[in-house]
């Protein structure tokens, strides 16, 4: 009944009801107005009132979307103009370097042509000298033969005249006169012994041909070595890796075996049982070539190794060629063998004369390693992924930096311990 009555009431009654319902809250409202002052939100006011400050992300977004000022655009144009000038200067510099590169290459080509032309001139002159020598020997021999031939021609004439004289005598005189005519016959001539010796000096020219053959082989080896020397790699010994019985020279390229241990404390990277040393600079790309002088050593090993080669102990993990981390050729008991992954093979092309220098060539990118006899450039052993009949072919793509390595080996009991090994200096290669 109350609800139906209230619905039937007009506006005035409804206002009265709401006024009665809100009346108890008038005291609270007046209290809040007395204690706190609120700023009214007026839509017509000039400033925008934010309930809280914007986040940095929103501020950056607003800054990006905001229209740049005239000053900012001018400054940006100046920066871009400066960058354009720098870029143009860089382009001009690169073009100049490109032109200079071409000119430098042409100069180097001309110098190479001149050197080879000088060598050709020297060879041509030497060839002419030898040919002139042969021609002179031929003329001398011909002169001697002409003299002997002239004597025999005279003798032939005398014999012919004697025959004619005897025939005339037989026809016109008596037998007595014939005997007298026969008594006038010339005596028979025998060849002189020196005539047989009149010939070209063949022994001399056989020696000459042997010398020329040796020079040709040596020249071929030198030209091949010249190509490798373009990739010469200076090697210094890492003193921290040396065994304590090894003494390194002051230049840092050679090492000698000593009978007494060095009093210095042992380094973690030092070989403690194997008399070995590594180079100080790694090979990580490209082609490299170096040589090791082994003349003053009776038993040695020359090779390359990863830095992960073991340094402690005397087992195969620390010996060159006895593991997957190293490759080498070694000379011991008058035998030259190549080692890798604890497998070995006799080296190729080893002559009667002992090796004086070992050349080592590395093509890191292709996984190739070749050992040479540096005197005649004979290949001692080649390691590569293409031909590995004995060694593990899967391990010839180098996976770590390579370090040159040299090692003293124990000689036979009747020989003295090895004395000296040395990485050759570039100027002596």
C-alpha positions as CSV (number, residue, x, y, z in Angstrom):
1,X,0.0,0.0,0.0
2,X,2.9,2.3,0.9
3,X,4.6,1.7,-2.5
4,X,1.4,2.3,-4.5
5,X,0.8,5.4,-2.6
6,X,4.2,6.8,-3.2
7,X,3.9,6.1,-6.9
8,X,0.8,8.1,-7.1
9,X,2.3,11.1,-5.5
10,X,3.5,14.1,-7.5
11,X,6.9,15.8,-7.7
12,X,6.6,17.6,-4.6
13,X,6.0,14.5,-2.5
14,X,8.9,12.7,-4.1
15,X,11.2,15.6,-3.3
16,X,10.1,15.6,0.2
17,X,10.8,11.9,0.5
18,X,14.4,12.2,-0.9
19,X,14.9,15.2,1.4
20,X,13.9,13.1,4.3
21,X,16.2,10.3,3.3
22,X,19.2,12.5,2.8
23,X,18.7,14.5,5.8
24,X,20.9,12.4,8.1
25,X,23.9,12.9,5.8
26,X,23.9,16.6,5.9
27,X,26.1,16.7,8.9
28,X,28.8,14.6,7.3
29,X,28.6,16.7,4.1
30,X,29.1,20.0,6.1
31,X,32.0,18.4,8.0
32,X,33.8,17.5,4.8
33,X,33.3,21.0,3.4
34,X,34.7,22.5,6.6
35,X,37.8,20.2,6.8
36,X,38.8,19.7,3.1
37,X,38.6,22.0,0.0
38,X,38.1,20.2,-3.3
39,X,38.8,21.9,-6.6
40,X,35.7,21.7,-8.7
41,X,36.0,20.1,-12.2
42,X,34.8,22.7,-14.5
43,X,34.6,21.8,-18.2
44,X,34.9,25.5,-19.1
45,X,38.2,26.0,-17.3
46,X,41.4,26.8,-19.3
47,X,43.8,24.1,-17.8
48,X,43.5,20.4,-18.0
49,X,43.6,18.7,-14.7
50,X,45.1,15.3,-14.6
51,X,44.3,12.9,-11.7
52,X,48.0,11.7,-11.9
53,X,51.2,12.5,-13.9
54,X,51.8,10.7,-17.2
55,X,54.3,7.8,-17.3
56,X,57.7,8.3,-19.1
57,X,56.5,5.9,-21.8
58,X,53.4,8.0,-22.5
59,X,55.5,11.2,-22.4
60,X,57.9,9.8,-25.1
61,X,55.0,8.7,-27.2
62,X,53.4,12.1,-26.9
63,X,56.8,13.7,-27.8
64,X,57.0,11.5,-30.9
65,X,53.5,12.3,-32.0
66,X,53.9,16.0,-31.3
67,X,54.7,18.2,-34.2
68,X,58.5,19.2,-34.2
69,X,59.2,22.9,-34.0
70,X,60.9,25.0,-36.6
71,X,64.1,25.1,-34.6
72,X,64.2,21.3,-34.3
73,X,63.7,20.9,-38.0
74,X,66.5,23.4,-38.7
75,X,68.9,21.6,-36.4
76,X,68.0,18.2,-37.9
77,X,68.7,19.6,-41.4
78,X,72.1,20.8,-40.3
79,X,72.9,17.4,-38.8
80,X,71.9,15.6,-42.0
81,X,73.9,18.1,-44.1
82,X,77.0,17.5,-41.9
83,X,76.5,13.7,-42.2
84,X,76.1,14.1,-46.0
85,X,79.5,15.9,-46.1
86,X,81.1,13.2,-44.0
87,X,79.7,10.5,-46.3
88,X,80.8,12.3,-49.4
89,X,84.3,12.6,-48.0
90,X,84.4,8.9,-47.1
91,X,83.2,8.0,-50.6
92,X,85.9,10.2,-52.1
93,X,88.5,8.6,-49.8
94,X,87.5,5.1,-50.8
95,X,87.6,6.0,-54.5
96,X,91.0,7.5,-54.0
97,X,92.1,4.3,-52.2
98,X,90.7,2.2,-55.1
99,X,92.6,4.3,-57.6
100,X,95.8,4.1,-55.5
101,X,95.3,0.4,-55.2
102,X,95.3,0.0,-58.9
103,X,98.3,2.2,-59.4
104,X,100.2,0.3,-56.6
105,X,99.3,-3.0,-58.2
106,X,100.6,-1.8,-61.5
107,X,103.9,-0.6,-60.0
108,X,104.3,-4.0,-58.2
109,X,103.6,-5.8,-61.5
110,X,106.2,-3.7,-63.3
111,X,108.7,-4.5,-60.6
112,X,108.0,-8.2,-60.8
113,X,108.3,-8.1,-64.6
114,X,111.7,-6.3,-64.2
115,X,113.0,-8.9,-61.8
116,X,111.9,-11.8,-64.0
117,X,113.3,-10.0,-67.0
118,X,116.6,-9.6,-65.2
119,X,116.6,-13.3,-64.4
120,X,115.8,-14.1,-68.0
121,X,118.6,-11.8,-69.1
122,X,121.1,-13.5,-66.7
123,X,119.9,-17.0,-67.9
124,X,120.2,-15.9,-71.5
125,X,123.7,-14.5,-71.0
126,X,124.7,-17.7,-69.2
127,X,123.2,-19.8,-71.9
128,X,125.1,-17.8,-74.5
129,X,128.3,-18.2,-72.6
130,X,127.9,-22.0,-72.5
131,X,126.9,-22.1,-76.2
132,X,130.0,-20.0,-77.1
133,X,132.1,-22.4,-75.0
134,X,130.8,-25.3,-76.9
135,X,131.3,-23.5,-80.2
136,X,134.9,-22.7,-79.2
137,X,135.6,-26.3,-78.3
138,X,134.1,-27.3,-81.6
139,X,136.4,-24.9,-83.5
140,X,139.5,-26.1,-81.7
141,X,138.6,-29.7,-82.3
142,X,137.9,-29.0,-86.0
143,X,141.3,-27.2,-86.3
144,X,143.1,-30.2,-84.9
145,X,141.2,-32.6,-87.1
146,X,141.9,-30.4,-90.2
147,X,145.6,-30.5,-89.5
148,X,145.5,-34.3,-89.2
149,X,143.3,-34.5,-92.3
150,X,145.8,-32.4,-94.2
151,X,148.7,-34.7,-93.2
152,X,146.7,-37.7,-94.4
153,X,145.8,-36.0,-97.6
154,X,149.5,-35.4,-98.3
155,X,150.3,-39.0,-97.4
156,X,147.5,-40.0,-99.8
157,X,149.0,-37.9,-102.6
158,X,152.4,-39.5,-101.9
159,X,151.0,-43.0,-102.1
160,X,149.2,-42.2,-105.3
161,X,152.4,-40.7,-106.8
162,X,154.3,-43.8,-105.8
163,X,151.7,-46.1,-107.4
164,X,151.9,-44.1,-110.6
165,X,155.7,-44.2,-110.6
166,X,155.8,-47.9,-110.1
167,X,153.3,-48.5,-112.9
168,X,155.4,-46.5,-115.3
169,X,158.5,-48.4,-114.3
170,X,156.8,-51.7,-114.9
171,X,155.9,-50.6,-118.4
172,X,159.2,-49.0,-119.5
173,X,162.1,-50.5,-117.6
174,X,163.5,-53.8,-116.7
175,X,162.8,-55.7,-113.6
176,X,166.0,-54.3,-112.1
177,X,164.9,-50.8,-112.7
178,X,161.5,-51.8,-111.4
179,X,163.2,-52.9,-108.2
180,X,165.0,-49.6,-108.1
181,X,161.6,-47.8,-108.7
182,X,160.1,-50.0,-106.1
183,X,162.7,-49.0,-103.6
184,X,161.5,-45.4,-104.0
185,X,158.0,-46.4,-102.7
186,X,156.9,-44.5,-99.6
187,X,156.7,-46.3,-96.3
188,X,153.3,-47.2,-95.0
189,X,151.9,-44.6,-92.5
190,X,150.2,-45.7,-89.3
191,X,147.7,-43.5,-87.5
192,X,149.3,-41.5,-84.7
193,X,148.0,-42.1,-81.2
194,X,147.1,-38.4,-80.5
195,X,144.6,-38.6,-83.4
196,X,142.3,-40.8,-81.3
197,X,142.2,-38.1,-78.6
198,X,141.0,-35.4,-81.0
199,X,137.3,-35.1,-80.0
200,X,135.0,-32.8,-78.0
201,X,135.5,-32.5,-74.3
202,X,132.5,-34.7,-73.6
203,X,133.3,-35.3,-70.0
204,X,133.4,-31.6,-69.3
205,X,130.0,-31.0,-70.9
206,X,128.5,-34.0,-69.1
207,X,129.5,-32.4,-65.9
208,X,128.0,-29.2,-67.2
209,X,124.7,-30.9,-68.0
210,X,124.6,-32.4,-64.5
211,X,125.3,-29.0,-63.0
212,X,122.6,-27.4,-65.1
213,X,120.1,-30.1,-64.0
214,X,121.0,-29.5,-60.4
215,X,120.6,-25.7,-60.9
216,X,117.3,-26.3,-62.6
217,X,116.0,-28.4,-59.7
218,X,117.3,-25.9,-57.2
219,X,115.7,-23.0,-59.1
220,X,112.4,-24.8,-59.3
221,X,112.6,-25.4,-55.5
222,X,113.5,-21.8,-54.9
223,X,110.6,-20.5,-57.0
224,X,108.2,-22.8,-55.2
225,X,109.6,-21.7,-51.8
226,X,109.2,-18.1,-53.0
227,X,105.5,-18.7,-53.3
228,X,105.3,-20.1,-49.8
229,X,107.4,-17.3,-48.4
230,X,104.7,-14.8,-49.4
231,X,102.8,-16.4,-46.4
232,X,105.7,-16.4,-44.0
233,X,104.6,-16.4,-40.4
234,X,107.0,-15.0,-37.7
235,X,107.1,-17.4,-34.8
236,X,108.3,-16.7,-31.3
237,X,108.4,-19.3,-28.5
238,X,105.9,-19.1,-25.7
239,X,108.3,-19.2,-22.7
240,X,105.4,-20.2,-20.3
241,X,104.9,-23.4,-22.2
242,X,108.6,-24.6,-22.2
243,X,109.7,-27.5,-20.1
244,X,112.0,-26.5,-17.3
245,X,115.0,-28.2,-19.0
246,X,114.6,-25.9,-22.0
247,X,116.5,-22.6,-22.3
248,X,115.1,-20.0,-24.7
249,X,117.4,-17.7,-26.6
250,X,117.2,-14.0,-26.1
251,X,115.6,-13.5,-29.5
252,X,112.8,-15.8,-28.5
253,X,113.0,-18.0,-31.6
254,X,115.5,-20.7,-30.5
255,X,115.7,-23.2,-27.6
256,X,118.4,-25.4,-26.2
257,X,118.2,-28.5,-24.0
258,X,119.8,-28.1,-20.6
259,X,120.8,-30.7,-18.1
260,X,119.7,-28.7,-15.1
261,X,116.2,-27.6,-14.3
262,X,115.2,-24.0,-14.2
263,X,114.6,-22.8,-10.6
264,X,111.6,-20.7,-11.6
265,X,108.2,-21.9,-10.3
266,X,106.1,-24.2,-12.6
267,X,103.5,-22.5,-14.7
268,X,100.1,-24.1,-15.3
269,X,100.7,-24.0,-19.1
270,X,104.2,-25.5,-18.8
271,X,105.0,-29.0,-20.1
272,X,106.3,-30.9,-17.0
273,X,107.4,-34.2,-18.6
274,X,107.6,-33.7,-22.4
275,X,110.5,-31.4,-23.6
276,X,108.2,-29.4,-25.8
277,X,107.4,-25.7,-26.5
278,X,104.6,-24.0,-28.4
279,X,104.6,-20.8,-30.4
280,X,103.2,-17.7,-28.8
281,X,100.9,-16.6,-31.7
282,X,97.9,-18.7,-32.9
283,X,96.8,-19.4,-36.5
284,X,93.1,-18.8,-36.9
285,X,92.6,-18.2,-40.6
286,X,94.3,-17.9,-44.0
287,X,97.7,-19.4,-45.0
288,X,100.9,-19.4,-43.0
289,X,104.4,-20.7,-43.6
290,X,107.4,-21.0,-41.3
291,X,110.6,-23.0,-41.1
292,X,112.4,-24.8,-38.3
293,X,116.2,-25.2,-38.2
294,X,116.9,-28.8,-37.1
295,X,120.6,-29.1,-38.0
296,X,121.9,-29.0,-34.5
297,X,119.5,-31.7,-33.1
298,X,119.8,-35.5,-33.3
299,X,116.2,-36.3,-32.4
300,X,113.3,-33.9,-32.8
301,X,109.7,-33.3,-33.6
302,X,108.2,-30.4,-35.5
303,X,104.5,-29.8,-35.9
304,X,101.3,-27.9,-34.8
305,X,99.0,-28.3,-31.9
306,X,95.8,-27.0,-30.4
307,X,96.0,-25.1,-27.2
308,X,94.1,-27.9,-25.6
309,X,97.1,-30.2,-25.9
310,X,97.8,-31.6,-22.4
311,X,100.8,-30.1,-20.6
312,X,101.1,-32.4,-17.7
313,X,102.2,-36.0,-17.7
314,X,104.1,-38.2,-20.1
315,X,101.2,-40.1,-21.7
316,X,100.0,-39.7,-25.3
317,X,97.8,-36.8,-24.5
318,X,100.8,-34.6,-24.0
319,X,103.0,-35.9,-26.9
320,X,103.0,-34.4,-30.4
321,X,101.1,-36.5,-32.9
322,X,99.9,-39.0,-30.3
323,X,96.5,-37.5,-30.0
324,X,93.8,-35.6,-32.0
325,X,95.1,-32.3,-30.9
326,X,98.4,-32.3,-32.7
327,X,100.2,-33.2,-36.0
328,X,104.0,-33.6,-36.5
329,X,106.9,-35.1,-38.3
330,X,109.6,-36.5,-36.1
331,X,113.2,-37.7,-36.7
332,X,114.5,-40.4,-34.4
333,X,116.8,-43.4,-34.8
334,X,117.5,-42.2,-38.4
335,X,113.8,-42.5,-39.3
336,X,111.5,-39.7,-40.4
337,X,107.8,-40.4,-39.7
338,X,104.6,-38.4,-39.6
339,X,102.2,-38.7,-36.7
340,X,98.6,-37.8,-35.9
341,X,96.0,-39.4,-33.6
342,X,98.6,-41.9,-32.5
343,X,99.0,-43.2,-36.0
344,X,102.2,-42.8,-38.1
345,X,103.6,-43.3,-41.6
346,X,107.0,-43.0,-43.1
347,X,107.6,-39.7,-44.7
348,X,107.9,-39.4,-48.5
349,X,110.9,-38.2,-50.5
350,X,113.5,-38.5,-47.8
351,X,117.0,-38.6,-49.3
352,X,120.4,-39.7,-48.1
353,X,121.4,-36.4,-46.7
354,X,119.8,-35.4,-43.4
355,X,117.2,-32.6,-43.3
356,X,118.5,-29.2,-42.3
357,X,115.3,-27.2,-42.3
358,X,111.7,-28.3,-42.0
359,X,109.1,-26.1,-43.7
360,X,105.5,-26.0,-42.3
361,X,102.6,-24.7,-44.4
362,X,99.1,-24.4,-43.1
363,X,95.9,-23.5,-45.0
364,X,93.6,-23.1,-42.0
365,X,90.4,-22.5,-43.9
366,X,90.8,-25.7,-46.0
367,X,92.2,-27.8,-43.3
368,X,95.5,-28.5,-45.0
369,X,98.9,-29.1,-43.4
370,X,102.1,-29.8,-45.4
371,X,105.6,-30.5,-44.2
372,X,108.5,-29.8,-46.6
373,X,112.2,-30.4,-46.8
374,X,113.0,-26.7,-47.0
375,X,116.2,-27.2,-49.1
376,X,114.6,-28.9,-52.1
377,X,110.9,-28.3,-51.3
378,X,110.2,-32.0,-51.3
379,X,106.9,-32.8,-49.6
380,X,107.5,-34.9,-46.5
381,X,103.9,-35.4,-45.5
382,X,100.6,-33.8,-46.4
383,X,97.6,-33.8,-44.1
384,X,94.3,-32.9,-45.6
385,X,90.6,-33.9,-45.8
386,X,91.1,-34.9,-49.4
387,X,93.8,-37.6,-49.0
388,X,94.2,-39.3,-45.6
389,X,94.8,-43.0,-46.3
390,X,96.1,-43.6,-42.8
391,X,94.9,-40.8,-40.6
392,X,91.3,-40.0,-39.4
393,X,90.0,-37.8,-42.3
394,X,87.2,-36.4,-40.2
395,X,89.7,-34.5,-38.0
396,X,91.3,-32.4,-40.8
397,X,89.0,-29.4,-40.6
398,X,90.7,-27.4,-38.0
399,X,88.3,-26.5,-35.2
400,X,90.6,-24.5,-32.8
401,X,93.5,-22.1,-33.2
402,X,96.7,-23.8,-34.2
403,X,100.1,-23.2,-32.5
404,X,103.5,-24.1,-34.0
405,X,105.2,-26.7,-31.8
406,X,108.8,-28.1,-31.5
407,X,110.0,-30.9,-29.3
408,X,113.2,-32.6,-28.2
409,X,113.1,-36.4,-28.4
410,X,115.4,-38.8,-26.6
411,X,118.1,-40.0,-28.9
412,X,119.7,-43.5,-28.8
413,X,122.0,-44.3,-25.9
414,X,125.1,-44.0,-28.0
415,X,124.3,-40.4,-29.0
416,X,124.3,-37.2,-27.0
417,X,121.1,-35.4,-26.1
418,X,119.8,-32.9,-28.7
419,X,121.1,-29.4,-28.3
420,X,119.3,-26.8,-30.3
421,X,116.1,-26.1,-32.3
422,X,115.1,-22.7,-33.8
423,X,112.3,-21.1,-35.6
424,X,113.9,-19.3,-38.6
425,X,113.7,-15.6,-38.8
426,X,111.9,-14.1,-41.8
427,X,115.0,-12.5,-43.2
428,X,116.7,-15.9,-43.2
429,X,113.8,-17.9,-44.7
